[in-house]
Amino acid sequence: MAGATRFVHEVWSAQQELVCFSSVEGEGAYLYSIQSEAVWDFSLASSGDFADGTAPNWPSFFAFMRWYLA
């Protein structure tokens, strides 16, 4: 999803450490931090929460996958 990652960096001004691994068509996406290994559930509707660090997230990709597959 190189195009989606480029989109969230250029249009949503996401930090460079974040990699998008889902579609951005619904005005939101799942973003993976290559530094902290956390997964963020980003939504344009709550982008202020994301900037404050209070957006819903999982501490690791493994925790995200456990939630996603449950």
C-alpha positions as CSV (number, residue, x, y, z in Angstrom):
1,M,0.0,0.0,0.0
2,A,2.7,2.4,-0.9
3,G,0.2,4.8,-2.5
4,A,-2.0,4.8,0.7
5,T,1.0,5.5,2.9
6,R,2.1,8.4,0.6
7,F,-1.5,9.7,0.7
8,V,-1.7,9.7,4.6
9,H,1.7,11.5,4.7
10,E,1.0,14.1,2.1
11,V,-2.8,14.7,2.6
12,W,-3.4,13.9,6.2
13,S,0.0,15.1,7.4
14,A,0.7,11.8,9.2
15,Q,4.1,11.4,10.8
16,Q,6.7,9.7,8.6
17,E,7.0,6.8,11.0
18,L,3.4,5.7,10.2
19,V,2.7,3.1,7.5
20,C,-0.8,2.7,6.2
21,F,-1.9,-0.9,5.8
22,S,-5.6,-0.5,4.8
23,S,-7.7,1.4,2.3
24,V,-8.1,5.1,2.9
25,E,-11.4,5.3,1.0
26,G,-13.6,5.5,4.1
27,E,-11.9,8.7,5.5
28,G,-9.9,6.5,7.9
29,A,-7.2,3.9,8.0
30,Y,-5.2,1.6,10.2
31,L,-1.7,3.0,10.6
32,Y,1.3,1.1,11.9
33,S,4.1,2.9,13.7
34,I,7.5,1.5,12.7
35,Q,9.0,3.1,15.8
36,S,6.6,2.0,18.6
37,E,5.1,-1.0,16.7
38,A,1.6,0.3,17.8
39,V,-1.4,0.3,15.5
40,W,-3.6,3.4,15.3
41,D,-7.2,3.5,14.1
42,F,-7.2,6.9,12.4
43,S,-10.4,8.7,11.4
44,L,-10.6,12.1,9.8
45,A,-13.6,12.7,12.1
46,S,-11.4,12.3,15.2
47,S,-8.1,13.6,13.8
48,G,-7.8,16.0,16.8
49,D,-7.8,12.9,19.1
50,F,-5.1,11.3,16.9
51,A,-2.9,14.4,17.1
52,D,-3.3,14.4,20.9
53,G,-2.3,10.7,21.0
54,T,-5.7,9.7,22.4
55,A,-7.0,7.9,19.3
56,P,-7.9,4.2,19.8
57,N,-4.8,2.0,19.3
58,W,-3.2,-1.3,20.0
59,P,0.2,-1.6,21.6
60,S,1.5,-4.0,19.0
61,F,0.6,-5.4,15.6
62,F,0.0,-8.8,17.3
63,A,-2.5,-7.2,19.7
64,F,-4.3,-5.6,16.7
65,M,-4.5,-8.9,14.9
66,R,-5.9,-10.7,18.0
67,W,-8.6,-8.0,18.1
68,Y,-9.2,-8.0,14.4
69,L,-9.5,-11.8,14.1
70,A,-11.7,-12.2,17.3
